[in-house]
Amino acid sequence: MDPRLENWMTRIIIDDPANEYRSPENKLYVIAGEVYDHPFHPDGTLVTTTYVQKMNALEGWAQTRNTHYILGKPSAGYQKFLDMLAKQKAAGK
């Protein structure tokens, strides 16, 4: 069973200040949230993942280097962002 993240959000990580002006698709992201069904963390532990390799928030999954996560309910603020993305996708933007 894949671990599940609840009350989650993505965070941009800038490791190299010389590259802080990278385009959004080239920035490094992690996910912070409460993890459940993880083999090394008790349910409800607040974690930050390693860098996200692939992610589809609208389909509810994310892949880091070593772990595939199921994305449960995002944080309230991040949900607003996802709603905006869904509207743009529906409008064909």
C-alpha positions as CSV (number, residue, x, y, z in Angstrom):
1,M,0.0,0.0,0.0
2,D,1.3,3.4,-0.9
3,P,1.6,6.1,1.8
4,R,-1.0,8.8,1.8
5,L,-0.5,12.5,2.4
6,E,-3.3,14.6,4.0
7,N,-3.4,18.3,4.6
8,W,-0.6,18.7,2.2
9,M,0.9,21.5,0.1
10,T,3.9,21.8,-2.3
11,R,6.8,23.9,-1.5
12,I,9.4,25.3,-3.9
13,I,13.0,24.6,-2.9
14,I,15.8,26.9,-4.1
15,D,19.1,25.2,-3.5
16,D,21.2,27.4,-5.8
17,P,20.7,31.1,-5.3
18,A,22.3,31.7,-8.7
19,N,19.4,29.8,-10.3
20,E,16.5,31.4,-8.3
21,Y,15.0,32.7,-11.5
22,R,14.4,29.3,-13.0
23,S,11.1,28.8,-14.9
24,P,8.4,27.2,-12.8
25,E,8.6,23.8,-14.6
26,N,12.4,23.7,-13.7
27,K,12.1,24.5,-10.0
28,L,12.5,21.8,-7.4
29,Y,9.4,20.9,-5.3
30,V,8.8,18.9,-2.2
31,I,5.5,18.1,-0.5
32,A,4.8,18.8,3.2
33,G,1.8,17.1,4.9
34,E,0.6,14.5,7.3
35,V,1.6,11.0,6.3
36,Y,-0.5,7.8,6.8
37,D,0.3,4.2,6.0
38,H,4.0,4.9,5.8
39,P,6.4,2.1,6.8
40,F,8.7,4.3,8.8
41,H,6.4,7.0,10.3
42,P,3.4,6.8,12.6
43,D,0.1,7.9,11.1
44,G,-0.4,11.7,11.3
45,T,3.3,12.5,11.4
46,L,4.2,15.8,9.6
47,V,6.7,15.0,6.9
48,T,8.4,16.8,4.0
49,T,9.2,14.5,1.0
50,T,12.3,14.4,-1.0
51,Y,12.2,16.2,-4.4
52,V,9.1,15.5,-6.4
53,Q,9.9,13.7,-9.7
54,K,6.4,13.6,-11.1
55,M,3.0,14.7,-9.8
56,N,-0.6,15.1,-10.8
57,A,-2.5,16.8,-8.0
58,L,-5.8,16.6,-10.0
59,E,-5.4,12.8,-10.2
60,G,-4.1,12.6,-6.7
61,W,-0.6,11.1,-6.9
62,A,3.0,12.1,-6.6
63,Q,6.3,10.3,-7.2
64,T,9.5,11.1,-5.4
65,R,12.8,9.4,-6.0
66,N,11.9,6.4,-3.8
67,T,8.2,6.7,-2.9
68,H,4.9,6.9,-4.7
69,Y,2.3,8.9,-2.6
70,I,-1.4,9.0,-2.8
71,L,-2.5,12.6,-2.3
72,G,-5.5,12.9,0.0
73,K,-7.1,16.2,1.0
74,P,-4.8,19.2,0.5
75,S,-4.5,22.1,2.8
76,A,-7.3,24.7,2.5
77,G,-5.0,27.3,0.8
78,Y,-3.6,24.7,-1.6
79,Q,-7.1,23.6,-2.5
80,K,-7.9,27.0,-3.8
81,F,-4.9,26.8,-6.1
82,L,-6.0,23.3,-7.3
83,D,-9.5,24.6,-8.0
84,M,-8.0,27.4,-10.2
85,L,-6.0,24.8,-12.1
86,A,-9.1,22.7,-12.7
87,K,-11.0,25.6,-14.0
88,Q,-8.2,26.6,-16.4
89,K,-7.9,23.0,-17.7
90,A,-11.7,22.8,-18.2
91,A,-11.5,26.1,-20.2
92,G,-8.7,24.7,-22.3
93,K,-6.0,27.1,-21.2
